[in-house]
Structures are given as structure tokens and as C-alpha cells.
């Protein structure tokens, strides 16, 4: 078990606590990372579209790609990114080797989709961890939704499922795209649910924040890509605001691991995450609940040390964007790494032994370390 020490001025994303559940541990493969500068040409430009005309634009979608590297690749890299305020530069420390040679083999693709706002580094702890276990991970910077370019909410509502669909196709030269998973946090979870077949509610089409020209209607009856084998919505936004109704959520056809905090004050729990779990009767699904955690349950990296200081660009402490008032972030990250490893092993690699880790028997947890966690499962049709 890794016991790398951490100082108050080292923003490590790769920490594994001594009490972490078994599958959180790093896998056997060295990890490489590179940045892909993808561009989706001809996407409808939500910010410049009117009731009279549709405008189109090239949509940049930078991707941080983690992947298994060739044996013997030395660990360690830094990531240069932005704090939540969109202005302050920060550096994160991880294990991946920048631009390392990718190992031979067919590695399933996992797409990571951040919140609004966020960026491709927000779940970098999970990207590195999964790559060490034999996955290629593509984490997207969603235009109009990052710390640096946050824009009209309608763009996020329309573009999330389209962004992940484009990236899935674009990754064919880098990964095995026969069986793919999407991990989405907050608005990323919203997009993942649509990608999995959950059609938006007709009533949601009249909200003030939706894009013009009825563009959002294309998500009323989404077509599920047959390559999409699993989704992991974490704190998924939308059900608490009526983005879906029960009939739309019943359209979900892809196995789902839903991760939530019981005190989620953004996406809701009883009226949000729990309803998603209850209503997604068209598929098998799990609900992992962090008792008393709020919206940041399980997904964000530990708060960078710069987030502990006020920012002139925010009316709240940046720390609040990453951390939880009750749970330690590294602890939550490790639990997420554990259950995600089991879920993806089952649905992307066909490892049926992983099913034993997806029950409330808490296999892989040391005695007493699953306190304040709840894991529920429902089969399709129930």
C-alpha cells in the first residue's frame, strides 16, 4: 500500500490511504499521459444562435489522455492547470509519465466528463488510477463549461452528450472502443444519463436556460451508442429540477453505478440522485451513498493548497469547490476508485469476480471501514 507523504504545499492526486479498500490500490501498469487537442468541426454555436438562424463553429475539446505505458516507464509528472477561480495557475503532482510510449494491447476506453464549471483535471486521480489497471482514459475540457471559459448554461445542457459522443469516435486510434464507459460528475452525470438513454422531459423544454430553436429537443429521445457498456453518474444534476420525469428516466438502458452524497445541496438526494436510482427501471443499477456528504462526494481531487486562500474572483472560498465538510477527500477518492474498478472490471472487461465487490457485504473493506456508506442494487425491471 502506498504511503507517500504529503506536504501542505504539494498538490498530489495519487494518494492511497492505509485504510483504503482493496481495489483502490494502484494497478500493475506504469501510466503515461498526453494532451490531445481535439476539435469538433461544425457544431451548432449555442452562444451565437438566435431564433432566426443557426450558427455553427469549430468546438475545441482538449482531452487529457491517460494510458498504460510500456514496462519500465518511470513514474511522475506535473499538471499545469487552473484553480476554480479560472485565474490562478496551479500545479498538480501525479504518477503518469508525460508523452510516454503506450503499451501494446487493446485497452477499453473510459471517458471522464467534469462539472459546470470544472476542467479535465478535476477527476485526474481517477484517470491515473484506472490507466494503471489497463484502461485508456479520456478526460474532456468541455468548451463553455470550464473554469476559464464558463458561459451560458444552455451550451452545457445541449453539448454534454454530443461532446462525449465525438470524443468516443475520436479515440478509436488510441483505445479499444468496442466497450466504453462514461464517468460524469454533476453536469457530466447529466450528460452520461442522456448518453445512456434517459430522455429529457417535455416540460424541461420551456425552461429559461434552454437553448433557442428547440435544439434541446434532440435529447428527448436519445439514441444509445451500442458501444456504450456502462455509465457512472456522480452527483448527477437535473432530476431535482425536472430535467427528467419518471418515464424519461425509465429509458436508461446502460448499467449504471450512481454515486451520491446524502446531503447533496446542488443535485439533491431524495429528489435527485435517489429518484434516478428508483426510476431507472430499464437497467441494472447500483447506488453508492456517502452518508452526510454533500455535492463533492467522491469526484473532485483533494483541494489544492491554493484553494485554502481567498480569491478576488470568487465570493466563496475556492476550497469549497473541492472539499466536503464531513468526509476527507482522499478517503472518498479511494472509495470511488475501489467501486469504479469493480464496476468497470465487470462491464468493460467481463470479469465476473468483480460482482462480489458491488454488494453490501463490503468485500475489500477492512472491518469497520465501510461505516457511513450505503450500497444498494436493483435489477432491471425493479
N, C-alpha and C positions, 0 to 999 in steps of 0.2 A: 504494500500500500504506500502510495506516495505521501511523504510528509514534508514537502518542500516548504521552508519557512517563508513568511511574507512580511515585508516591512510596510509601514504606513504610507510609503511613497512608491510602492511597486504595485502596479495595476495588473495583477496576474489573473488570467482567465482559466487556468488549468488546475486549480486546486482540488484535491480529493481529501476530504476529512477522514481521520482514522475510523470514524463511526459510519462511513458511507455504506450503503447497501452494495452487495457484491458486484452487480453488473455496472455500477458507476465506474469501476476501475478502468484505466486505460487499456486499450486492446494491444495486440502484439505488433501492430504495424507502425513503422515510422510515418510521419504525416508531412505532406507537402502542401503549399498554399500558393495560389497565384490569383491575380485580379484580372477578370475578363471584362472588356469594355463592349458590352452588347448594346445594340441599337435596334429597336423595332421600328421599321420604316412604315410611314403611312397611317399611324394610329390616329384616331379622332382626337383632336386637341380640345379637351373639355374647357380649358380656360379661355379659349377664343372662339367658342361655338355659340351661336345665337339662335333664336327661334327661327330666323330666316335662312340660315346657312350653316352647313357643317364645315369646319376647318380641319385640316389634317397636319400632322407634324411627325418628325422623327422622334421617337421616345427613347432616350438613353436609359439603360438598365444595367448599371455596373453590378458585377457579381464577384463576390469573394468565393473562390472555389477551393475547398479542402479535399484531399485525396490521399490514398495510400501511396507512399513513396517507396523507392527501391530500398531493399535491405541495406543497412549500414548508414542511411541518411542521418546526419547528426540533428538533434532537436534544437529548437529555439529560434524564435523570431519576434519582432515587434510589429505592432499595427499602429499606424498613424491615422487618427480619426478625430471626430469632434465630440465634445460634450453635448449634453441635452440642450444647452442654450444655443447651439448652432454657431457659436463663435470661438469658443476656447479650444485650442488644439490639445489633444491628449495622446498618450502613448500607452498601449496595452502590451502585456508580455504573455506570450504563449509558447507552444511547443513545436508548431509547424515550421518547416524549413522553406523559406521563400524561393519559389521557382525550382524546387527540387524535381528530379525526374520521376514521373509517375510509374508506379509498379505495373508490371504486366498483369492482365487479368480483367475479367468483367465484373465491375463493381456497381451495385444498384445505386440509383440516383435518389437523393433526398433534397428537396427544395425547402429553404427557410424563408419565411415572409414576416417582416417586422411589423411593429405597431405604427400608430399615427400620433405624433411623429416617431421615427426611430431611424435606424440605419442597419447596414448589413453586418455590423459588429455587435449588435445588441444581444445576439444569442451565439456569439463566437465560441463560448465554452462548449456548446453542444456540437458545433461544426467540427472543431478539432477532435473532440471525443469520438464522434461517430466515424470520422475518417480513419481513426486508429483501429476501428473494428471492421473495416472493409467496405465502406461506403464512399461515394463521391457526393459531396455536399455543396450545393449552390445557394448562397445566401444573397438576396437581392437588395439593392438600393432602389426603392420604388420612387420614381420621379413624382414630385408634388407632395411627397409624404415623408421626406427625410428632415433631420434637424436643420439642414442647410437650406432647404427649398420648400418648406411646408406651405401648401397653397390650399385652394378651395377643396372642401371635404368631398364634393361631388366627384372630383377626379379619383379619389381613393375608392369611393363606392363603385364606380364604373370599372376602374382599371385593374383592381387586385386580381381577379380570376384570369384576366387577359394577360397580365404580366407573367403569372406563373405558367400559363399555357405556352407563351412564347419562349420562356426560358427552358421549359421541358424540351421543346423541339431543338433549341439551340445547343443543348448539352449532349446531343447524340454522338458527337465525336469525342466526348470526354468520359462518358459513363454508359452503363447498361440502362437503357430507358424502357426496357420491357416491363419492369415493375417499379413504380415510382411512388414516393410518399411526399406529402406536403406537410410541413410543420409551420403553423401560423399562430402568431401571438397577437391578441386584441384584433385590430383590423386585418392582420394576417390570418387570424382564425376565421373571421368573416369571409374572406376570400376562399379559404380552404373548404368551408362548408358549401359554398356555391359550386366550387370545382367538383365536390363530391356528390352533387345532385340536389342540394337543398335549394329549392326555388324561392325567390323573394315573394313577399305578399303583395297582392294587388294594391292594398291600402297604402303600402310604403311608397308607391309611385307618386303620391301627391305631396310628399314632404318638401319643405322649402329647400333643403340641401341637395336634392337630387339634380342631376344634370338636365339640360333642356332637350327638346326634341324627342322625348320619350326614350332616350338612349338606355336608361337603366332597365327597360322592359326586356332586354335580351337576357337578363338574369332571372326572369320569371320561371322559365323552363330550361335550365341549363342542361347541356349535353355533356355527359361524363366521358372523359377520355378513357378508353379501355386500358390504357397503361397505368392509370392511377389505381394503386392497390391499397392505399391506406392514407388517412389524414390524422393529424394531431392538432386539434384546435386548443390553444391555451388562452384562457380568459377571453374567448371569442366575443366580440362586440356585436350587438344587433338584435338579439331576441328580446331583450328588455325594452327596446324601442319599437317593437313591432315590425322589424325588417322581415321577419318570417312569421307565419302563423303555423298552427299545428299541421295543416295539410302540406305546406311547403317543406317543413322540416321532415315530414314523413318521406319526402323524396330522396333523402340521403341514401345512397346505395353503396358507399365505400366504408369498410370497417374504420371505426373512429376510436381514438384514445383522447378523451376530453379531460383537460387538466384545469382545475379551478381553485380559487380561494373562497372559503365560505363567507368571507366579509368583503367580497369584491364590490367596490364602490363605483366602478366605472361600467362594467358589463353586467353587473347584477349576478346574484346567485340563484335565489328561489325563483325570480322572474327572468332569469337569463340562462346561466350555464346548466342549472338543473332542468329547466324546461327543454333545452336542447337534448339532454340525455333522455328525458322522459318521452319526447315526441319523435325521436329518430327511429321509429319502429321498423323502418325498411332495411336495417342493417344491424350487425352485431356491434356493440359499443361498450366502452368502459368509461367510468367517471372516477378520476382520482381527485379527491378533495383534500386540500391543506386547511385544516380547521383553524379558523380565526385569521387566516391570511387574507390580504386584500388583492388588488388587481395585479400586483407584481409577482404573484405566486409562480415560482418555478422557471420563469423565462429569462429575465434580464441578467446580464453579467453582474458581478459584485460592483457596487458603486465605486467608480474611480476616485482616487483621493481628492481630485479637483472638485468633485461633486459635493464634498463636505464644506465647501466655501460658497458664500452667496455669489450670484451672478447679476450684473446690472441688466441683463437681458431677460430675466425671468422674475415673476412676482412670487416665486416659491423657491425653496432650496433645491438645487439640482439633485441632491441625494434622494429626494422623494420619488424621482422618476425611476430609480433602480431598486430601492430597498423596500423592506416590509417592516412594520412597527413591531411585529411579534417574532417572525421567523428570521433566522440567519440565512443570507442569500446563498452562501456556498452550500449549506445544508440542503436548501431547496434545489439548487442546481444538481447536486449529486443524486437526489431522489428522482429528479426528472431524467437524468442520464440513465439511471437504472431502468425505469419503466419504459422509456423510449427504446432502449436497447432490446428489451424483451419484445415489445410490440413490433418493432421493425424486423427483428430476427424471425418472428413468426410469420409476418405478412409479406416481407420482401425476400427473405431467404428460405422460407419454408421450414424453419427449424421448429418442429412441434414441441420440443422440450421447453421452449420459451413460454409456452402457455402456462406452465406452473408458476411463473413469476407474476402472472396477471390475475391473481386471486387474493382474497383477503387472508390467506394463510401466511402472507408476507415472507415467502421464500426469498432468501438472500439478505434479509434484515437480521442483525443480531438481536437477541432478546431485549425487549423494551424499547427498541429504536424506531418502531412504527407508531409510536404514540402520536395522537393528534392527526393521524392520516386515516382516510376512509377510501376504500376501493370497491366499487360496485360494477357488476357486469350484467348486461341484458342481451339476450339473443334476439336475432331478427324475428319480428312479429310480436315481441313482448314489450 
